[in-house]
Amino acid sequence: MFVFVSAKAQTDTLKHKKPKIGLVLSGGGAKGLAHIGVLKVIDSLGIHIDYVSGSSMGAIVGSLYAAGYSGKQLDSIFVEADFDKIITDDLPRASKDFFERNNDERYAIKLPFNDFKLKLPSALSRGQNAYNLLLKLHLHTNEIEDFTKLPVPFFCIATNMETGKQIQLESGNLTQSVMASGALPTLFQPVALNDNLLIDGGVVNNYPVDELRAKGMDVIIGVDVQDGLMDRTQLTSAPDVLLQINNFRTIKDMEVKSKKTDIYIKPDIKGYSVVSFDAGKEIIALGEEACNAQLNQLKALSNLSDKQHSKEKIKPHLQDSVLINNIKINGLNNYTRSYVLGKLKIKSNEKISYERLTNGINNIVATNNFDAFEYQLKTSKNKNGYDFFANVKETQNTTFLKFGLHYDDLYKSGALLNVTKKRFLFKNDIASFDVVLGDNIRYKFDYLIDKGFYWSIGLRSSFSHFNKNITASLLLNDTEIDAMGLNKIGVELQDQTNQFYLQTLFRKDFALSIGAEHKRLEITSETLATNNVDEEFVFENTDYFSFYSNLKLDTYDDKYFPKNGVYFNGDLHWYLYASHFNKTFDAFSIAKADIGYAFSITDKLAVNLKSGGGFKLGDKTTQTLDFALGGYGNNLINNFVPFLGYDFISLTGNSYVKAYAGLDYNWLKKHHITLEANWANIDDDIFDTGEWFTLPDYRGYALGYAVDTFVGPIQVKYSYSPEQTKGFWYFTLGFWF
């Protein structure tokens, strides 16, 4: 009957009908999801837990159980959670402004660089997404700072990173305490709490059973999800060896601690790792299975448990909206309160959705100007709603080195090196310099004094260069083409563009820019013979000066594989002056626009529809800035437009219209099968002749496969054009730059 008590508890415990029952949950990363399966069985038996303790993942699950959530509720919460985004701090694209968005979508590696030394980050993630989720789940207990006052008393263990000593957390900010206990080294950055720098509690005490017994517990249920030792066939990498060394201590500790546990539950999760969150359902089920193996002992304990004592003194509930009364922000030195509030987009005495609040936090984090943004919502005194308190830690790193790799069919291979400097000349500015080394050397310089919704001031300079066989009609008129008998000409194109501009935001993803531009365009060829065979034939060697305006809206959730959102990019250039090489120059303007709409049919299937067009007004003799369709790519210069089924710069004219439809099947994580089609009309003056509104003259279709990697998408596409009656392959690797 209650045999385990007679063996492990004090003799007088038998006299009590209602023993104090403690629950200790070990750390183990994703394997800690097995705790939820155990809790589901404990709840089903009606066992009342009087105290919960835990380390790392055990602290996270234990804190939520202590806050009033049932095992069944935790099952629903954790199974639906997107752990990839939680662990990696993957912020929504919409949280980043245009400048940060362009930066994040170009580089594979980003490292702080100070005093001419590279500095590795303290962890892969700041843990902001994890903090946001836990704070929301803990919100109903926001007034409780003494963890013994939770529906179930609770404490967790953390490690002082400076001394290596154990810290027992049982009061203060519950969310921050749990984050400290779960700050797995190298994965999450350390947490500053009460003048201590804290990391994962499992480093010093992964199973706090003695501390729980000291709380007066008569019977302790323990769940151990720690790793066992690996054999030589499993020790195949440096992380495996380091994990094995750490496990020497914890496994030796468990030989003693397991004997101090009255009901010891050890789920069989050898086939899973600390990051196997995608196997959450299976791990939870293994927790239930292991708990059911101890069913007789648990049923005996259930008969003695305090059935009248409900842990749900405070019923957990997820709020859809919150009323913010007062806002207090501490820790600002280089950034103003108005800057932070502008990013947060919250005001005092305003009721906002919790989603909007989370989006505001993401906006702050996405600036990369803060190493930490810790916040609390505390119930307002004498008012409904909450007061918002935030402690920020501004990043001391203002210089970064970034790297990327890329290959495409136009620019060929390239290695990207970037230097980014924040607070370069002013507190709210940023300077970025790219240099691309490879088959075609390129550079790009950006400088922005960011004033958000006021007029920001920017400078931009870029140089692009490639060699390509292009259609002769971009360079020659019909008479010259007939006389020379050339359809394609091998050229070397060099383009340097310098811009000064003003930019304002209507909202974070809607920007208006106006500015002045200088463009130096040089196009030469060795295809055409000259009197001196060593000389190149020069088609273009001109400096152009123009004014321009640009209106851009971008709510796509992903640049390369959007599942929802709207895109618009409209541009108008007035070319007013050209240098002496273009002797027939007269002023002209070019207008163009692209619009797109992406939506999801299912979780895995998305549709992206686009259309675009452009035309020239005024003088028509300058052909080198006309529209040119063909190829697959992004970030193309001048008026080059991608068009599947054709090579780059194959179809030319001073006006065009284009339609596109793409189907993206995300059949496996980070794997995409794409089916695409585009149609176009392009020629001179098609809006005057009515050709823009006729059936398309040019068509292209493509079937592709893509894999998302840390350096960017790797894509292969096979395209076909009915007009050419032949296939065409495209291959790209890495982010576009």
N, C-alpha and C positions, 0 to 999 in steps of 0.2 A: 504494500500500500504506500506509504510515504517513506520508502526505504532509504532514498538518497539523503533525506534529512538526518536520519539516525547515523549515517556514515560520515556526513560532512559538516553538519551544523552542531551547535551546542545542544546539550541534552535538554535543557529547559525550553528549547524552541518547540519541542513536541507538545508542550503544555499549551502553547498559543494556538488558537484557532485561525488567527489572521496574521501570519508572519509577514514581516516587511520584505518585499520582493524587489530586488535590483536587477537591472538589465545593463550589461556591458557589451558594447559593439566595437569591434576592432576596425582598423584601417585596412585598405586594400584597393583603393581606386574603384574602378568599375565593378570589381568583384564584391564591393560593399553593397551593391544592389540586392544581393542575397539577403541582407538584413530585412528588406521589405517583405520577402516571402515568409521569413520567420515571424515578423510582426502580424501578418495576416492570420497565421495559425494561432498566435497568442490571443489576438482579438476574438477569433472564432470560439476560443475556449473560455472567454470571459475572464481571463487572468488580469488582475489589476496590478500594474507596475508602479512601485512607489518611488523609484529613482532611476534615472538613466545616465550613463556615462559613455563617453566614446572618444576616439581619436580619428582624425582625418575623415574619411568617408563615413566612418561610424559616428563621428560628431555631427556631420551634416544630416544624415538620416535620423539620428537620435534627437537632434534639436527640433526637427519637424514633428516627430512623434511626441516629444515633450510639450510642444506648442499646441497639441490637440488634434493633429491629423491622425486618422486611422491608417492601418496598414493598407487597406483597400484604396483609400484616397491617395496615399503615396504611390501606390502601383500606377494609378491613372496619371499622376503628375509626372513621374519619371519616365514612363513609357512614351509619353507624348513629347518630352523635352528633346530639343535638338542639341545633343552634346557636342557636336562638331563646332557649332557656333559658340556654345558656352565655354568650351575649353580654349579655343583658339582666339577668343575675342573678335570673332568675325562680325564686324559691324555692318549694318545695312548700307548699301551704296548711297541711299538717300541722306544718310547722316553726314556725308562728307561734302564740303563745298567744292566748286569746280576745280580749284587749284589742287586741293588735297586729293580729289578724285583722280585727276590726271596723273598725279605723282604715284598713287597707290596702284594704278593700273599699268605701270611701266616696269617696275623693278621686282626682281626675284629676292634679293637680299638687301636688307637695310641695317646699317650698323652705326652707332654713335662714334663720333670722331672728334676728340678734344686733345689739345696740346700735341697735335701731330701723332696721336696714338689711337689705334682702333680699340674700342671698348665693346666687349660682348654684352648684350642685355642680361639682366639678372635672371630673367625667365622668359619663356616663350609667350606668356600671357600675363596681362595685368589683373586678370580675374574680374573685369568689370561686368561682363555679362552674367557671371555666376553671382556676383554681389547683387545685381539688379533683380535676378530671379529670387534669391533667398530673402531679400528685403521685402519683396512683394508677398512672399509666403509667410513671413514673420510679422507682417504689418499689424495684425490684430493683437499682437503682444508688445507693441511699440513702447508702451508705458512701463513695462516690466524690466527693471534693471537688476533685480535680485533673482537669479535663475531658480531659486528654490520656490519662488512664487508662481512659476509657470504651472500649467495644468498638471504636469508631472515634473518634479524637481530634476534639475539637470546640471551637469558640468562637463567640460571637455578639456583635453590636454593639448598644449602647444609647446614648442621648443624655442627657448631663447637662442637666437642665432649667434649672438656674441659670446655667450657663456656656455652654451650647450646644456643648460639646465632646464628641467621641466617646469612649466608654468601651468597651474591649474586655474582655468577660467570659469568662474561661477557668478560673475556679476558684470554689469556694464552693457555695452551694445551687443546684443545676441548675434546679429548678423556678422558683425566684424569679428567677434570671438570665434564663430564657426569658420569664417574664412581663414583666420589665422591657423586654426587647427588643421584645416584642409589644404594649406599652402604647400603642396608637394614641390620639393626643391626642383628647380629647372623648368617646371611646368607653370607654376604660379609664383609671382613675385612675393617677397616677404611682406608681412603686414605690420605696420607701426601701430602699437597699441599700448597705452599706459607707459610710455617711455621705454618700451621694449620693442625689439625687432624680432618678430615671431615667424616661425615656419612650422611645417607639418609636425603634429604631436607624435606621429608614429616614429619619428627619428629617435626619441628617447623612451617613449612608453606607448606602444601600440595597443595595449590591452589593460586599461586602468582598473583592474579588479580590486587591488588592495585599497585604492582610494575610495572605491565604491563601498567596500566592506566597512571602511571607517565611518561611513555615513549611517551606520546602525542597521545595515541590511542583514536579515536572517538567512535569506535564500537568494542566490545569484544565478541568473540565467546568462550565459555568455555565448556570443556568436563570434567565431574566429574565421576570418576570410583571408588570412595571411598566406603568402606563398610558401610552398614547400621547397626543399633544396632540389636543384636541377642536377641531372647527371651530365657526364662529359659530352654526350651527343647533343645536349641542349645548350651548352655553353659555347655559342658560336659567334658572339659579338662582345664588344667592350661593355655596352649597357647590361648584357646578361651577366658578365663577370662582376660588375659593380653591384647589381641587384643581389647576386649570390652572396657577396661579402656582407652586405647589409642584413641579409636574411640569417646569417650565422647567429647574430645576437638575438634577433626577434624569435627565432625558432627555439633557441636555447632558453630564452625567457618563458616561452609558452610551455615548455616541459614542466616548469614549476607552477605557472599561473593557471594552467588547465586543471591542475589538481585542487586549486582553490575555488574552482567554479562548481556549483552544485549541479547545474544542468548545462553540460558543455555541448554546443552545437557546432559541428565542423562541416559546412557544405562541401561537396566534391566539385570544385571548380578549377581543377588543374589545367584544363584546356583553355582557360581564359587569362587575359592579362589585365593590368591596371587601367588600360585604355579600351577595353572591349565593351564600350557602351552600346555599340550597335547590336550586341547580343543581350540587351537588357531583359527581355522577356524570358529567355532561357535561364539567365542567372537568377532571376526572381523565383522561377519555378524550382530551381535546384535548392534555393533557400527553404522553400516550403517542404520539399522532399526531405531535407535534412532535419527539419523541425518535426515532421511527422514521424521520423524514426525515434524521437524521444516522446512520443505521444502519451505513453503510459505514465511517465513521470510528470508530464505537464498536466494531464488530467487530474492526477493526485493533488498537484499544487493548486489547480483550479478549484478543487473542492474546499480548499482552505483560504482562497483569495477573498479579499474584501470586495464583495459584489455591490455593496451599497455606495462605494466611493467611485464616482465617475470622474475620469480624467478630463472630461470636456467642460471644465469650469468656464473656459472661454472657447466658444465655438469658432473654429477657423473659417474664414470666408475670404474669397478673392474679390477685391474691389475693382469695379470697372472704372471708377472715377474717384478723384479726391479733390477736396476743397483746400487750396493753399492760402493761408492767411498771411503769415509773416515769412520773410526770406532772409536768412543770415548766412554769409559766406566768409570763411576765415582762410587766411593763408595767401592772399593775393599781394604780389609785389610788382610784377611786370605787366600784369593784366588788370584791367579795371572791372569793377562790379558790373558796369553796363555791358562790357564785352561778354562776360559770363552769362548775364541775364539774356542778352541778345541771342546767344547760342542756345540757351535753355528754352527760350520762348515761353517763359512763365511770368506771371505778374502776381503781385500781392492781391489777396481777396478775389481769386479767380478759381472757378471749378474747372478742372481739366480731366480728360481721360487718363487712365494710368498708362495707356499706350503712348499718349502724347508726352507724358512725363519721361517715360523711358527713352523715347526718341530724342528728347532734349538732352538727356544725359549722354546718349550716344553722340550727339552733335559736339558736345564738349570733348569727349574722349577722342573723337575722330580728328580733332585739331592737332593731336600729339604734342600739345603744349603743357600737358599735365601728366606727371607720373602716377598720380593717384587722385581720385575724386570720390571721397567717401561722404555719403549723405545719409541723413535720417529724416523720417517723418514722425514728429511727436505731436500727440494730441494737444490742440490749443487749449489754454486755460480760459475758462468762461466763454468759450466759443465752440461752434461746430467746426469740424475740419482739423487741419494739421498745420504746424509750423515746419518749414523746410530749413534744415541745418546742413551745411556742407563744409567740410574741411578739405582744402585742396593742397596739393603739393606740386608746385610748378617744376617742370623739368629743367635740370641744370644743363642738359645737353642741347646745344643750339646748332651744332654742326653734325652732318650725317654723310656717310659714304653709302652709295647705293649701286647695285650692280644688276645687270640683266643680260640675257642672251636672246638672239632672234635670227630667224632665217625666213626669207620669203623669195618669191620668184622675180621680184623687181630689184630690191636692194641687196639681195643675196645674204651672206652671213655677216653678223655684226655682234660685237661685244660692247655693252653699254657701261660706262662709268659715269656716275653722277656725284656732284658735291652740292649739298643743300645747306644753306645757312639761314637760320631764323634770327630775328632781331639783328639784321645785318647793319642797317643804318638807323632804324627806328624800332620802337617796341613792337609794332604790329606789322612788320614787313617780312618778306621771305625772298631769298634769292636762290636760284637753282640753275646749275650748269651741267648739261649732258655732253658727252663726247662719245661717238660711236666709232670704234675701230674695227676694220674688217675689209670686205671687198669694196665698200664705198664709204669713205670717211664722211661723217656728218657731225654737226653740233647743234645745240639749242640752248639758249640762255633765256631765263624768265626772271623778272623782278616785279614784285607786286607789293604796294603799300595797301594793305587790306583794311578797308573801312566798312566792310559789310554792306549794309543797306544805304550807306552814303556813297559818294563817288570815290571809288578806289582808283589809284594811279598805277599804271603798269608799263613796263618796257619788255620787248620780246625781240630776240634775234635768232635766226636759224640759218643753217646751210645744209642743203641736200645735194646729192650727187649720185648719178647712176649712168650706166651704159645700156642701151637697149635698141633693138630694131623696132622702129615705130612707123606708123602709117605716114606716107609722104604728104598727105593732104593737110597735116598740121603745120607744115613748113613751106609748101609750094602751092601755087595756084594751079588750076586745071591745065592751063597752057604749058606751064613748066613741067608738070608731071607727064603730059603727053610727049613733050619734046625729049625728055630724059628717059622715058619708058621705065620709071621706077614706081613700084607700089610701096615698098618698105625701104627705109633708110636707117642704117646703123648710126646712132648718134651718142654723143656724150653730153648730158644735160647737167648744168650747175645752176642752182637757184639759191640766192641769198636774200632773205627777207628781214627787214627791220621795222618794228612797229612801236609807236607810242600811242597809248590808249587810255581812255577813262571807262570805268565799268561800274555799274550799279546793279543791285539785286532787287527784284520785286519780291521774290521769295528765294529760299536757298538754292533752288534748282532752276531759277528763271533769271537770266542775266542779259542786260543790254550793254553793248560796248560801242564806243565811237572812237575813231582815231585816225592817225596819219600813217602812211606806209611808204617805205622805200624798198623797191625790189630790183635786184640785179640779176638778169637772166642771160645765161650764156649757153648756146647750143652749137656744137661743132660736130663735124663728121669727117671720117677718113674714107667713106664710101665714094664720095664724088672727087674725081681727079682735078688737080689744079696744075698750073704751070710748074710748080715746085712740088714734087711728089711727097716731100717730107712735111709739107704744110697741110693743116687741116682746113676744110671748108667751113667757114663761119656763117651759120644761119642767123644767129642772134647774139648780140653783145650789147645789151641795152640796159640803162637804168630807168626804171619807171617810178613815178611819184603819184600817189593817189590818196584820197580820203575814203574811209570805209565805215560802215556800221554793221553790227551783227546782233541778232536776237536769237537766244538759245534757251530752250527748255529741255530738260533731260530728267525724266523720272524712271527710266529703265532701272530695273533692279540688278541687272548684270550687263556689262558692256558687250560681252561676246555671246552670251546665251540668255537673253532676256525672257522672263516668263510673264512679266507684267510691266506696264508703264507706257508713257508717251514720250516721244522725242520730236523736237522741232529745231531746225537750224537754218536760219535765214541770213543771207549775206548780200550786201550791196557795196560794190567798189566803183568809185569815180576816178578813172585814170585821166590825169590832167596834163601830164608832162612826160616826155621821153627824151633820152639823150640822143646825140647826133646820129648814132648808127641807124636808128629807125627814122629815116628821112621823110617817109610819107605819113608820119604819125599825125593824127588829129584826135581830139579828146573823145573818149567813149566811156561807157559804164557797163558793168556786168552784174546781173542779178541772178541769184540762185537760191533754192530752198529745198530742204528735205524734211519729210514728216514720217513718223513711224508710230505704230501702235502694236504692243505685244500683249497677249492674254493667254491664259492657261485653259486647256480643255480638261485635263486631268492633272494629277500631281506630277506625272512624268511627261506629259505631252503639251507643248506650247506652240503658239502660232505667232509669227512676227510679220506684219504687213507694212510695207513702206512705199512711198512714192516720192518723186523728186523731179525737178526741172530747172532750166535756166535759159537766159537769153542775153543778147548783147544789144545795147542801144548806142546809136551814134556811129562813129567811123568803124568800118568793117575790115580795114586793110591789115590790121595787126592780128595775124592768125595764131601766133605762138601762145596766146593766152585764151584761145578758144577752148571749148569743152572737148574732152577726149575720154571715151568709154572703153572699158576692157580690164580684165584681170580681177583677182580677188585680193582685197587689202583694206587697211584702215589708215587713217592719218595721211592720206595722199596729198601731195602739194598742189597748189594752183587750182586748176579746174579739171583735174583728172578724177574720173568717177569709176568706181568698180563696176564690172559687168561680167557676170558668169557666162562661160561659153566662148569667150574671146580672150586673146592675149592683151596685155596692157597697151593702152594708147593705140587701139585698132580702129575705132570709129570716131570721126571728128566732125565738128560743125560749130556754128556760133549759137546754136540753140538746141535744146533736147528736152524730152520727157522720158521718164522711166518709172516702171512699176515693179515691185518685188513682193514675193510671198515665200516665207520660209516655215518649215515644219521641223521642230526639234523634239526628238524622243530621247529623254534622259533615262535610258533603260537600266543603267547601273550607275552607282555613285561616281560622279565625275566622268562618265562616259556618255557621249552623245552621238546619235545617228541623225543626220540632217538631210532633208529633202528640200531643194530650193528651186525657184524659177524666177526669171526676170525678163521683162519685155521693154523695148525702147524704140523711139524714133529720134534720130539725130541727123541734122543737116543744117544748112544755112537758112535762116529766116523761116523756120517751120511755123512760127506763130503768125506770120504774115500770109503764108500759103495755105494754112489750114491743115498741114501735114501732122501737126501735133495731136489732132483729134481723129486720126484714121487708125486702121488696124496696124499693129506694130510691124516695122520692117525687120527688126532684129529680135531674136529670141535666144535664150540660154537656159539650160536646166542642169542641175548638179545634185549628185548624191555624195554625201560626205560622212566621215567618221572623225570624232574629236575626243581627246582626253585632256582633262584639266590637270595640270601639274604645277609644282611650285614655281617653275620658270614661266608659266603661262600655258595657253592651249597648244597642243600639238594637233594639227588638222591636216587631213588628206581629203581632197575633193576630186571627183571625176565629173567633168562637165561635158555637155554636148550642145551644139548649136545646129538646128536644122538647116540654116543658111550655109554653113560651112561643111555640113555632112561629115563631120569628124569630131572625135573626142579631144578633150584638153584636160590635163592634170594640173592641180595646184597643190603645193605643199607649203605649210608654214609651221614654224616652231617658236613658241615664246610670246610674251607680251609684245604688242606693237609699239615701236618708238621711232 
